[in-house]
Amino acid sequence: MAKKYIDVMDTTFRDGFQSVFGGRVLMDDFFPAVEAAKKAGITHFEFGGGARFQSLFFYLQENAFEMMDGFREIVGPDANLQVLSRGINTVMLDTTSREMIDLFAKTFKGHGTTTVRNFDALNDVHNLAYSAECIKRHGLSHEVVVTMMDLPPGCKGAQDVAFYEKTLRNILDSGIIFDSVCFKDASGTANPHKVYETIAMARKLLGDSVHLRLHTHETAGVSVASYLAALEAGVNGIDMAASPVSGGTSQPDILTMLHATKGSNYNLGDLKLDKILKYESRLKECLAEYMIPPEATQVSPLIPFSPMPGGALTANTQMMRDNGELDKFDEVIAAMKEVVERGGYGTSVTPVSQFYWQQAYANVMFGPWKQIAPGYGRMVLGYFGKTPVQADDEIIKLASEKLDLEPTTENPLDIADRDEKKSIAYWKKVLEDEGLETTDENIFIAGACDQKGIAFLKGEGPLMVRKGKNKSGEAEMAGNYTVVVDGKQYSVQVAEGEGDIQIAPAVTPAASPTPTPAPATAPVTKAAGSIEIHSQTPGNVWKIIKNPGDTVAEGEVIMILEAMKMEIDIAAPQAGKIASINVNVNDAVADGQLLATME
């Protein structure tokens, strides 16, 4: 009797890179491994979308569309190349407009995409309908998703088999057209028994003809057991990755699953051990210079209590490492439990996972619920759709007060369509003003990446790739750095071994001659007042709102920092007058650094 064929999607070059490196791998470095994967017989790849779209523009100074074209050229016309999309967000962190969703489908189809895996972190089916329409209109295969996780112990009301059945029935009743169905567990926390019961329910509801998949991560240590349970319950496909970007925060390794199914009635993609070994050896060579964070290789028994997706975990730890606050990681993970409990039980997958992380981070750094992260606050207020259960009433009230927003039940797409900055016309005008081409791709890059996208298109973005000789998690330290000592900035050149080290005061940009309104790059003003305002966390100065001489009320925002993709208001501790602004827009600031003074 022939074994049941199971389709294998290789997630190495999208989710694998995201889960281990925060997406920061250069195309010329990994393309030889794509060729090796093709020779190994792999024909289904996750090759773009999700966080791997923005990360190329933010950190690598590479064009994601060019990467997709290069990938397609290597694997040929018949391979199934899949991308990940977040429903009404597409590949963005915020809800976008209907016309930008359509532009997403159009441009991704034009650059080699075969299939779009389309999910909503809240499992609000209304958030899937329009994107599904666009995906099908542009000739792409649509894989509709039900997102999964286990709730922290003691929580109930959603994220169980009955909830997933209700979500799947809502998809069927909505008339959404799809080509396959995926249950996506980004945090890897869904227990294997629940996985079996869920897949068995879906198979019964959908019948035998629908292609059914499971996606999970090894973060909580149960991914292989979950895949075996899903196979027994009737899935047609599973996702795996190749070493060294498998296991840990990523998907189970291809070799591991081939071993786990040895002697069974399942044929995993006609894949052969000897060919996969050669592929993984080539991939290891390609990634030899990249720093693999220790946390990316580990299983965490605490993740089921504080569900953090593998694809977000390492991106966040890398930002904490950059900011010198990695020692706070365990506290932030622990704080996530309460944030999930009180936030309405949305699935911990981007963007909701980032909202959870940002709020937990704020609770640790500034005190419990002293600040409301904008994304988390807008989520509990209904601006991203309906949460699986209503968020905690106290948190809803607090979010409304802190963000000065009323709760809403309005369709998020209607809200986005009214926002001029989410329109094609707006970004076309921005590109024209910058002297840049107004191609569909450039418009989408600008809309998805905002000013960082414009900086990329102008060739002004920073290259931030983590490579180093020490593969244990510590990158090479040689290079140029700006350090802050007692509130003063210094430009430091660090050399290895016996090399000379030169230190000089950092160059301060010239002051703007027009202090009102607040300029894009505000001058560093040295005249000090008696009341000092210090940063409570490392970050970057995003916007300066007040100028020296301005009168402010207690609690009025003076400037806004950005840390962990979160906006942090710096408010006046009391009523008074601004005496000095001690930082510039885009400055990196240290924990405790002097930002401004008042009198």
Protein Blocks (a to p, Z undefined) as FASTA:
>chain_A
ZZdddddddfklmmmmmmmnnopacfklmmmmmmmmmmnopabdcfegjjllmmmmmmno
pafklmmmmmmmmnopmbccddddehjnomafbdcdfklmmmmmmmmmmnopabdcdddf
klpaklmmmmmmmmmmnopacddddddddddehiahihifklmmmmmmmmmmnopacfbd
cdddfkopacfklmmmmmmmmmmmnommbccdddddfknopmmmmmmmmmmnopabdcdd
ddfkgghjlccdfklmmmmmgoiabdehhiafklmmmmmmmmmmmmmmpccdfklmpccf
klmmmccdfklmmmmmmmmmmnopmmmmmmmmmmmmmmmmmnoopacddfklmmmmmmmm
mmmmnoghkbccfklmmmmnopnoccfbacdfklmmmmmmmnopacdfbdfklmmmmmmk
lcfklmmmmmmmnopacbfklmmmmmmnmmmlmmmmnopaccdddddfblnopacfbdcd
dddeehiacdddddehjbccdddddddddddfblbdcdfbdcddfbdcfbdcddfbdcdd
fbdfbdghiacdehiafbdcdeehiacddddfbgcddfbdcbdehiacdehiafbdcZZ
